[in-house]
Amino acid sequence: MRPHVRLRILLLATCAAFPALLSACGDERSPGSDSAVEAPPPSVNPELGVDPATVTTRAPVVKRLLILALDGATWDLLDPVLERGGAPTMAGLIERGVRAELITLEPTVSPAIWTTIATGFLPDQHGILGFDGVPGATMTTLPNARMRKKKTFWNILSDFGVTTGTLGWWASWPADPLCDGSFLVSDRVPYTRMEASIGRGALDDDDVFPPSLLDTLAPLVEKPNDLSPAVARDWLGMDDEERERFLLDPEYRMGRFLPEFKFAYQSDLSTRKMAVAAYDHLPVQVLSVYFTGIDTVSHLFWHFTFPEEFPNQPVAAAQAARYGAVIPKYYEQVDRWLGEILATLGDDTTVLIVSDHGFGGTGNLPWSGGHGRLTPGAPIAPRGLLVLSGPGIVDGPVRLDRAHVLDVAPTILRLMGLPEADDMVGRPLESALVPAAREELPNVASFEVIGHLRRPPPPRVDPSGDAERMERLRALGYIR
């Protein structure tokens, strides 16, 4: 019997025998040589499941990996920005690396797709199906990490002692415990201070791991009403008096695009600041940063950028001139933030840029940009984008013929020296990787039974922290 088949049988037996949820993670291990590390005969610790040290791995082909997660980013808008020189950091990465259109899921609901990107499993397998935390229930709570049935790439890497830092990822609250040297800033953090600005919410230990980071990060979370005069002027054409009136308006329901802008921009600005501060405190091997703003402005400013797509709802020329550059400006701003993060991480960082879906016009207001059936008139499952560049990636420019959101997590694991898992639906994008990263390793049956065994408890319904985000999702047309 082949070794990986024996291991698979043992893993399945372990899954049945030891379903306990543990909070410990794998011991940190020193990097090995460039060749595969032969594992000793598999052994099972009755408290920890299969010992990660028994799995055949190899040294990572990357020193550091930055994952930039851009909700709603599309080549249809990024390419024109690149052509006029508006995103020089991304342009250099693309020229030296790999790009692809990324096949997504249908329906294109962000919590489900981002969890697929993080796990390599389909929504009915990982358990995050949409914006409703409890399928079939009244919309009172958003999906959270306790509802997730599968490990994310940061959970798996942690089991093998690879340090990770993750910021803002959908359904990452409450923050999972990870191995020493890692951190997780959940998707609740940028919104908690925002809720506090209207008299609700405060950061607590569930929001961040380790909780000791709270004192460092809390002052960096920007309030929406702290939007700078420069951004209000340069992006929205507001003088100081207009800005003051704008910031006093708390209303952002029903697609009112200006109030919603301040939430998205300040949320992403908070994330950028926290990413650099947290990395300075804990310089992890894999840093993942999620930005929401491209999706937000694409939903609400599309008709200003592409007024010709709305013949039945004409856009005033003055408004198109004033707000038409907001969407491309956001791509340019994300490129600047990317450059700032890379300046902290160093030039030898490998970069993976990924979006969950693309975008298109709906022909309707107020949600003039959309994706999928939630926004009638929008394209169904428009493709996202993928960029891979740096050490461990083939020299570019290269275009991949095919890439899927399911393939992202297995590709991350392969770059960090881990084998494939038989139960994962996705597979590594080997054509994007250098030969050393394609080295064949014995598959494991499942990472779910290696190291930290995950069995989430019943969903913890805590709508108190979700009410404000529910209103924001209504503003974007995701829920009614």
Stockholm file with secondary structure:
# STOCKHOLM 1.0

chainA/1-480         MRPHVRLRILLLATCAAFPALLSACGDERSPGSDSAVEAPPPSVNPELGVDPATVTTRAPVVKRLLILALDGATWDLLDPVLERGGAPTMAGLIERGVRAELITLEPTVSPAIWTTIATGFLPDQHGILGFDGVPGATMTTLPNARMRKKKTFWNILSDFGVTTGTLGWWASWPADPLCDGSFLVSDRVPYTRMEASIGRGALDDDDVFPPSLLDTLAPLVEKPNDLSPAVARDWLGMDDEERERFLLDPEYRMGRFLPEFKFAYQSDLSTRKMAVAAYDHLPVQVLSVYFTGIDTVSHLFWHFTFPEEFPNQPVAAAQAARYGAVIPKYYEQVDRWLGEILATLGDDTTVLIVSDHGFGGTGNLPWSGGHGRLTPGAPIAPRGLLVLSGPGIVDGPVRLDRAHVLDVAPTILRLMGLPEADDMVGRPLESALVPAAREELPNVASFEVIGHLRRPPPPRVDPSGDAERMERLRALGYIR
#=GR chainA/1-480 SS CCHHHHHHHHHHHHHHHCCCCCCCCCCCCCCCCSSCBCCCSCCEETTTEECGGGSCBCCCSCSEEEEEEETTCCHHHHHHHHHTTSCHHHHHHHHHSEEEEEBCCSSCCHHHHHHHHHHSSCHHHHSCCSSCSSTTSCSCSCCCGGGCCSCCHHHHHHHTTCCEEEESCTTCCSCCCCCTTCEEECTTHHHHHHHHTTTCCCCCTTTEESGGGHHHHGGGCCCGGGCCHHHHHHHHCCCHHHHHHHHHCCCCCTTCHHHHHHHHHHHHHHHHHHHHHHHHHSCCSEEEEEECHHHHHHHHHHHHHCGGGCTTSCCCHHHHHHHTTHHHHHHHHHHHHHHHHHHHHCTTEEEEEECSCCCEECSCSSCCEECSTTSTTSCSSCCEEEEEESTTBCCSSEECSCCBGGGHHHHHHHHTTCCCBTTCSCCCCGGGBCGGGGCCCCCBSCGGGBSSCCCCCSCCCCGGGTHHHHHHHHHTTSCC
#=GC SS_cons         CCHHHHHHHHHHHHHHHCCCCCCCCCCCCCCCCSSCBCCCSCCEETTTEECGGGSCBCCCSCSEEEEEEETTCCHHHHHHHHHTTSCHHHHHHHHHSEEEEEBCCSSCCHHHHHHHHHHSSCHHHHSCCSSCSSTTSCSCSCCCGGGCCSCCHHHHHHHTTCCEEEESCTTCCSCCCCCTTCEEECTTHHHHHHHHTTTCCCCCTTTEESGGGHHHHGGGCCCGGGCCHHHHHHHHCCCHHHHHHHHHCCCCCTTCHHHHHHHHHHHHHHHHHHHHHHHHHSCCSEEEEEECHHHHHHHHHHHHHCGGGCTTSCCCHHHHHHHTTHHHHHHHHHHHHHHHHHHHHCTTEEEEEECSCCCEECSCSSCCEECSTTSTTSCSSCCEEEEEESTTBCCSSEECSCCBGGGHHHHHHHHTTCCCBTTCSCCCCGGGBCGGGGCCCCCBSCGGGBSSCCCCCSCCCCGGGTHHHHHHHHHTTSCC
//
